Amino acid sequence: MKLSNKKTQRDSIKSGNGRNTTKVGSQRSGTKKKARFNDNSGSTRKSTNTRNKSGNFKGKKITTVSEADRKIVLFNKPFDVLTQFTDEQGRKTLKDFIDIQGVYPAGRLDRDSEGLLLLTNDGKLQHKIASPEHKTTKCYWVQVENIPSDEKLQQLRDGVELKDGLTKPAKVQIIEQPNNLWQRNPPIRERKNIPTCWLEITISEGKNRQVRRMTAHIGHPTLRLIRYRIGNWTIDNLDNGQYTVL
């Protein structure tokens, strides 16, 4: 399935499983001006940004790097992996798969979701992807319980009222199961005699667990959620648990 012009992924794809990686410091979101951020290099970087509860930057000054020094990593995140580099509870994190220094996630992807996560050392790019004001689109493959009617799908297209406000119009359609879809571990729990179907949902905002809440609102709970695309970047030719450097 081709949803956008795919950016050429020239570098070789690398598997993070079984890698020996260096223990790294925990990542922290800044809550005060001139806060320090820890990334997986173990070093700190200064920032004058602050973040709101949605993880979006409110400050005007954003850490940037030259084009020559910019790092962009595309990672196909497996289920049950946290989008951070350390965890005191011993759960799987990015350090179990990625051994590149100085990069951090641009936006979030929930532990129980799968698919594309972009990491970078460029704060400007991170802000562009994570901030709703830039309207960077994200496309998701969503397996839901039962078959939504066109009337229900139109509700998603028009916007639905959630506890934190009305969602912006979305592009929504029923699709066949995506090609080359990997097996989730553990597999989803399906109920007998209740069919499922796949939706393709494209949004330009990032409310907390938004897609799951949208489908629940129309009576079709999400069983599996995979992010296929961020902007022009996709998980095409990227196996689950692997990453590529652009």
GITAPE-V343898 format. One record per helix or strand. SS is the DSSP state (A for helix, B for strand). FROM is the first residue (numbers start at 1). TO is the last residue. If there is no record, write none. Layout:
BEGIN
SS & FROM & TO
SS & FROM & TO
END
This chain:
BEGIN
B & 13 & 15
B & 35 & 38
B & 44 & 47
B & 51 & 51
B & 57 & 57
B & 72 & 77
A & 94 & 96
B & 104 & 105
B & 114 & 120
A & 123 & 130
A & 132 & 134
B & 138 & 145
A & 150 & 158
B & 161 & 162
B & 165 & 166
B & 171 & 175
B & 196 & 203
A & 210 & 217
B & 222 & 230
B & 233 & 234
B & 242 & 245
END
